Amino acid sequence: MNQPNAAILAIGSLVWDTDDARRRWRTTNVTMGRAIPARVPIMYGRRSVKRGKTFTMTFSTGPGWEALILPLKRGIDSFDDLVRCARGLWQAESGGHASGPICAPWGRVAIRFGRTNRARRLASEWSTFNRNQGCATIAGASDDGRLLAPIRAVRGRLPRFDVILAAATQPTDTAATVSEIGAAWCEQAEGYEHYLFQNIVHGIRTRIDSSLLRFIDQQAPAWSTTSSPFRLAARRLGVVLSKRARPKSK
């Protein structure tokens, strides 16, 4: 029996974070070289305590922007396979343990299922499993663990995956403006601005990215004059930075 196609929908640092756990997860579980751009509604909607109260990505209800689908190296055939995969993703995203609920008050693993008989069977078992976990209601996910965010192709058609898993986190600031989001990065000096720049460089984009880069350029935080990722992100989006943000010629 052929195993169903399965993948991870990544909307943030899971794609590029050099933390040991996430790097090991990527090496073991997904084929980064086959990443597929997808149009998904996402936004900088959550202030992260771990990242100095700067903003991280959440699902939204607005227009779709760009995220990445990462094909899994191994297919998912049984419900046990599905749970192992979901636990591995949750560990990579939360830094948690391999046992216990696959969720927290701030987030959970959610899954979009295809239309095959096998996908429908897995979906039914996943719904039952989630009803017994007692997870909090999280934006972008149903109470029984289904991924609600629509996923569309950027170009052509998406492959027909039977299972697409994602980590959904709860927004804290759904109405945050460009100034508020940008200021959070400008007002810190611990390197958390790299979250924005690495997302852009790796193809994870929102509608306000160019505006965020221009805001940061105007505010000119101390790190902006020496930040190569800042300049690289600007080049990727075609944003022209002020002279003070450009490297000095030798």
Buried (B, 14 or more C-beta within 10 A) or exposed (E): EEBBBBBBBBBBBBBBBEEEBBEEBBEEBBEBEEBBBBBBBBBBBBBBEEBBEBBBBBBBEEEBBBBBBBBBEEBBBEBEBBBBBBBBBBBBBBEBEEEEBBBBEBBBBBBBBBEBEBBEEBBEBBBEBBEEBEBBEBBBBBEBBBBBBEBEEBEEEBEEBBBBBBBBBBBBBEEBEBEBBBBBBBEBEEEBBBBBBBBBBBBBBBBBBBBBBBBBBEBEBEBBBEBEBBBEBBEBBEBEBEEEBEEEEE
